[in-house]
Amino acid sequence: MALVRAQQEVAYSPVSRATLQDHVLERLRELIQNGGIEPGRTVTVQSLAEAFGVSAMPVREAMHRLVAEKALTVVAGRSVGIPPLTVDRLEDLRRVRVEVESTATKWAARSISSADMDHLEGLLHEMHLAGVDNDRSRYLPANRDFHFTIYRAAGSATLLSIIESLWLQIGPYINLLTKSENWEPSALAHVALHAALRARNPTAASRAVQSDIDGAAKALSRVLAAPAPHGSASARST
């Protein structure tokens, strides 16, 4: 899949000065995971510093960490973007996600609280409404909250950190999928996952999350295999 590179304006609220470096890193992770930096576009240290209302230094340090984690890649000079996704890299991420996220889901099925289950039910409703309205800005955060409510319930900070790293790498591409490509199949997997967790059934819950991951990977494979739009092979900058 050929992608056009263009400078992207970042609309984001300033961050608190307290524990500044951690705040900037967390905001940047959130921006990546929620589709705020799209594949094929670049952002600069200066544009992010201005968007966050901070100096360039904490932004630069956060970028260095995210480049090391393969969530970002240096494009040119002080610009960074989302690393390109190949078919091989997609399959590698899919295999690892299935193993790690299935394990977290099994653990969560044994310990998830009633409050978390109620929260998941509310998120299912939110994703349904977002799907009806084809509203990506509502669907994507709700989808991430749904999954990470489950993964946090597994009770392992180590496992959660691994999953967060995987989502940073694959999330920007999953965020590009449309309702027709992935949201509707994913909704069925989410309903099955919620029911399995409610029944305290680790095996069924694991199958549901694997179905969700596999479905997204298949949809992305079709996107990667599709011919690139005419003229998209050359980079643009603004």
NORZIGI-V971769 format. One record per helix or strand. SS is the DSSP state (helix for helix, strand for strand). FROM is the first residue (numbers start at 1). TO is the last residue. Records with the same first field share a line. If there is no record, write none. Layout:
SS = FROM-TO + FROM-TO
This chain:
strand = 6-7 + 41-44 + 73-76 + 79-81
helix = 20-33 + 45-52 + 56-68 + 87-111 + 114-133 + 136-153 + 157-174 + 179-198 + 202-225
